[in-house]
Amino acid sequence: MKKSILIFAALILFTACFPVRSNAIPLTPIQVLIDVGHGGVDSGTSFGDLLEKDINLAIAKQLYQELTNAGYRVAMNRQEDVALSDDNRWLNSRSRHLRDLAQRKNLAKELVPQMMLSLHVNWSKDKRRRGPVVLYQSNEQSYMLAQLIQDSLNKMAGTHDKPVKGGTYYVLRHSYCPAVIVEMGFISNGADREMLTSPQGQEKIAQAIKTAVSEYAILTGNLRMEGRIEESFWKGLMERLTN
């Protein structure tokens, strides 16, 4: 409860420190792009016959419904079990993986969403490791979005992880909007696996992400925040208040 109050106070202070500016991002037809990880021949991580690509798609569909019901304009870059690399006929590369990533980037460029949520599932050789982990870009918007999603998923899962800077990830380095990678849980952990694969668990994950997106939208609107600094004001403030 104390942490939630401190975070809420920090959000108020943050928005006060960054007033609305004339170069605000204009409204676009799509507000949220859901990047559904893997697909087709690329199954992602797995546990027995459980495949990450299927879990990502199931939760993405649930999240799409949650966000649409809340009034957001949402798009998914795949709605079935297909490889996005198959749609990429413009990049002259033999690498299926690179064509897949480039196709995801290009769709974000074309749609110009106000945020992109890339859904994935984690794996660890340590079966005790569990819980969601959110990765962010090196800018204020992405970190703020990641912090809100991480906090919301932590409450759902009973964990206390912090968001992680994902500087080496293609989707985060080559994005045309604030983007985060949401590792929704560890398929290698029994408790997480139940959450990731049961209809009730998938709904809870989608609702937690939707709650965070709504908080982000309320707090920022179309505000273009200061970007690309190693230790941001927001990150420093959050760490001082929550540690």
N, C-alpha and C positions, 0 to 999 in steps of 0.2 A: 504494500500500500504506500509506504514511504517513498519507494523508488518511483512508482507511478506519478505521485505528486511532484517529485523533483523533475521528472521528465516533462510533465505538463508545464511546469514553471519554466523550464528551459526552452520549450517550444514557443511559449509566449514571448520570452525575452528575445529569442532568435528572430521571430517575425518582426518584432519592434526594431531590431537592429538593422533589418534589411527591408526598408519600405518599398512599396510598389513603384516601379520605374516605368518610364515611357516606352522602353524597348521590351516590354513584356512579350512572352511567346504568344503568338496569335492562336486562337482556337482552331483546331484541325478536325477533320471528319472523324479521326480515330484518336481517342484519348489514351487507351491502354492496348499495347500489343503483347499478347501472350506468346512467348517463344517456347514451343513444345519441344523439349530436348530429344535428340536422336530420332529414330523412325526408319522403317523399311529394313534394309540389310544391316543397319546400324542399331543394334538392340540396346546399346549402353551397358551398364552393369547388370548383374543378374544374381539370382539365388534359386537354384534348382530350375524349375520351369517359369519362374517369375522374372519378367524382363522389365528393365527400367523404362523402355520406350512406351510400354503399355500403361504403366503406372503414371508416367508423365501425362499421357494423353487423357486418361480417366480423370485426373485431378484438374487438368487444364479445362476440360469440358465443364466440370463442376464450378471452377472459378469463373469461367465465361458466364455461366448462368447467374452466379452470385453478383458479379459486377454489372451485368446487363439489368438484372432486377433492381439494382441500386441506382440505375439511371445513367451509367457510363456507356460510352461508345467504345466497343471492344472488338478486336480482331485476333484470330489465332492463325499462326503460319502453317499449321497443318491440322486437319480435322479427322484424319484417318491414319492408318499405318503405312505411311509413304516416306521415302527418302527425299528430302528437299534437293539433294544433289542431282536427282533425275530431272528436275525442272531447270537446272542451271545449264543452259546451252550457250551461254555467252562468255564464260571464262575458259580460256584455253589452258587447261591443267589436267593432268592425268590423275591427280589426287582427288578421290571421291570426297574425302574429309574436307579438303579445302574448298571444293565446289559447294558442299553443304553449308559451311560457315559463311562463304561469300553470298550465297543465296539468302540466308537469314539477314545478313547485313544489308543487302540490297533492298529487301522488302521493307526494312525499317526506314531506309532512305526514302523509298517511294511513299510510304504511308505517313511519315513524319508524326509519329505518335508523341504524346507528352510523357510517356514512360514505357519501358519494355521490361517485362518480367519473364526471365528465362527459368523454366522449371526443370529440375533435375533431382536425381536420387543418389545418395552417397553409398560408399562401401568401405569397410575397413577390415583388416585381418584380425583386429581386436573386436570380438563380438560384443564386448561390453560397451563399446563406444556408441552413443546414440544422440539423437536430437538434431534439430534443424540448424543449418549454418547458412548465412546470407553473405554473398560476396558483392563488393561494390567497386565503382570506378573511383578515380582520384579527383572527385569534384564534390561540391557541397550537396547538390541535389541527390546524387546517387547515394552518398553516405546517409543523408537524412532519411531517404526512402528505405535503405537497408536497415537502419536502426529501428525504425517503426515496425517493419516486417519481422525483424529478429525478435523484438520485444513481444509482439503479438503471438508469434509462434512459440516463444519460450513459455508464455503463460499457458498456452494450450498443452504443451508437452511436459511442463514441469522442469524445464532446463534453465540454464543461466549463461548460455554462450553469448559471445559478442560477434558482431559482423566482422568480416575479414576483407582486407583489401585484395582484390583479385587482379592485380596488374598484368599478369601474363595471359589472361584468358582473352581469346579472340573477340568474343561477343562484347566484352567490356571495353577492349581497346579500339574496336572499330564500330562504334555505335553513334547514331545521329540524334540520340535523345538520352535522358537519364535512364540508366539500365542497371539491373541487379540480377545476379544468379541466385536462385533460391534452391539450395540443397535441402529438400523437404524432410530428410531423415535417412537413416542407414538401413539399407535392405539386409545387411548382415546382422542386424540386431533384432531379436525376436519381438520386443515391444514396438519398435519402430515399424517393423515389417507388418505387424497387425494393423497399425495406424495407417500405413501407406496403402494397404490392399483392401481393407474393409470399407464398405460404402459409408458407414458412420464416420470412420477416421478420415476418409477423403473429404467428406463434407466439412468436418471440423478444420482441416487444413485450409480448404478453400475459404471458409468463413473468416479464419484468422488473417489470411492475406488480404481479403476484401476489407476487413476492418482497418488494417494498416494503410491501404490505399486511400480509404475515405479520410483517415486522419491526415495523410499527406496532402490530399486535395484541399481540405479545409484550411490547413495551415499555410499553404503556399499559393494556391490558385494557379495563375499563369506566371508566377514570379520567376524571373531568370536570376538565379543566385550567382555569387562569385564562384569561380571554378579553379581547378587544377592547382591546388597548393598542397604541400606535403602534410602539414599539420593544420587542419582547418579550424576556424573559430568554433564551428559546431562540434567537431570531434573533441576538441579540448574542453569545451564547456560540459559536454555530456560525461566525459571521463571524470572531471572534477566533482560533478554532482552525484554520480552513481558509485564512485569508489570510496 
